């Protein structure tokens, strides 16, 4: 299974207790390893060949640097979703999907899909009207700010997927459905990785 999607689909299949979004869940990590080893019923050859040519950047975040507090539960006031930009999509893309997750905890914080393939960015705390927000691990169709415990190291991945069509799912679709749709239609991806400290 794709390194980016394996733990996510495990979470969607088995659920996660309603703890703080940054909490590590040992059973989910073990489950992710199992799913990764069994392949989840998807072609590992196709996944291995998926280009990673999409360049994901942000004016407010840097690769391998801490996620700014404005995008966590440590924000002054209500946390907001970060701005993101991307380039290098292949030709004839049908739509774009965005997934923010913590691979170690197998938690999805943010799911946006059916983004216009002509779009090259998301502004801070905005999602275009024609795009859709799917459920995150906690059942919310919104950006879920991470809440890492002090001294607990996490990675936060922002992965942009180029899809060969649209997911044809309603607003607020279940996480398992959106992840399955992305896995079936993704033709390229790119990732920006930040950390909790």
N, C-alpha and C positions, 0 to 999 in steps of 0.2 A: 504494500500500500504506500501511496505517496507519503513522504516524511511530513508533509504539511497537513494532509487530510486524515491520516490513520488515527491519531489520537482524538481528533475532532469527531469522527464518525463513531468511535467507541463511546464517547461521552453522550452523543445523541442517542445511541442505542440503549445505553444502560442508565442514563440519567446521572444526576449529581445531587448530593444533599444541598439544601439551602444554607450554605455557609458563606462566609465572606468570599467574594470572587477570587481573591488572591490565595485562598487556602489550598494547600496541597492535599490531594485525595489519593491515598496509597492504592486503593482498589482500582481506581481509574487508570493510574499509571500502569499497574499490572495488566489491566485489560487492554490498554493501548499496545503493550508489548505483544500480547497474544494476537490481537487483530493484525498488527504489523507482520507477524510471522506467518499468519494464515493467508494473508493477501486480501481479505475482505471480499473475495469473489470478483475482484477487478483485475484487469490485465496489468501486471507489473511491468511488462515490456512496454506498453503504451505509456505508462506513467514515467518510466525511466527515460523515454525519448522526449518527454514534454520539454520544450525549450524554456529556459529561465532568462529570457532576453529582456523582460520588462524591467525597466529601471524605476524603482519606487523611492521617492524622496519626500522630505517635508521641510518647510522653512523653520519649523519649531522643534524638530527632532533630528538626532544624528545617529547613524548606525553604531550599535554597540554601546551607546551612551544611555544614561538613565532616562526613563520616561518622565517628562516634566510634570510637576505636581498638579498643574492645571488639568491634566487628563487622568488623574487618580482621585481617590476619595480623600486625599490630603489637600485638595484644591481649596482656595479661599472662595467660599460660595459653592454653587453647584458645579460639579465637574462638567467639562465639555469634551466633545470629540475633536481630535486633532486634525489639522489640515494635511492633506496628502496630494502629491502630484505623481504622475507616471508618464513614461514614454517607452517607445520600442514595441508597441503592440504589433502583432502580425496583421497582414491585410485581411480584409473580409471578416472581421470580427463581428459577431452578432450582438454581443453585450459584454459588460464587465461586471465582475463580482468582487467584493472586498470582504475579507475575513480577518478579524483581529483575534488572536488566541494566545494562550499561555501553554506551550507544548508540554512543559513539565507537569503541570496540574491538569492537563487535558480539559481546559476551560475555554469556551468561546465567549468573548466579551461583546463582539460587534459583528453583525452580518448585514451587508448591503448588497443587493443584486438588481439585475435589469438596469444597470447604469448604461447610459447612451455610449456607444463605442467611440463617438467623436469627443467625448468628455476627456479632459486631461488632468483634472484635479477635483478635489473636494475641499471646500473652504471649511474653516473651523466651525464646528457645531452646526453644520448644514448638510442636508441631503437633498438633491434635486427632486422636484415634485414628481417626475416620471419614474424615479427609482423606488425601490421597495426595501423596507427594513424587515429582516427575518428575526425570528426568536434567537436569543442567545442561550447559553447554557442554563440560565436562571429563568427562562420562559418569558423574558421581556423583549419586546420589539423596539429596542433602543440601544444606545451606547451604554455599556455597563463598565463603569470606571473600576480599574483594579484597586484592590486594597491589600497590598503586601504587608506582612508583619515585619517589624523592624529586624534587620539582619538576615531576612529570608530572601535569597536571590531567585529572581524569576526572569524569564525572557518573555517579551511581548512582541509577537510577530504581526506585522501588517502585510498581508499577502493580497496582491491584486492578480486576479485571474482573467484571462481573455477567454471568452466562451464562443462556441460556434453558433449559438442561438440565444434565445432568452429562456429563463427557467419556467416561464408560464405557470408561476405559482402566485397565490394572492399575497397581499401585504400581511406580515405576521406569520408566515408559513413556519411550520415546525422545523427545528434545526436539522433533524434527520433528513427531511425532504430537500432542504436547500443544499446540504452537503452532498447528498446523492446526486442532485442535479449538477452541481459544480464538477463532481468527479466524472460524470458522464460526458460533459461538454467542454471541459477545459482543454485548450490547445496551447496555452503558454501561461507563465506565471512569473512573478517577481516579488521579492520580499524585502521589507525594511524591518530590522530587528533592534529593539531597544531592551532595556533591562530595568529592574526595580531599584538598582543602586549602582 
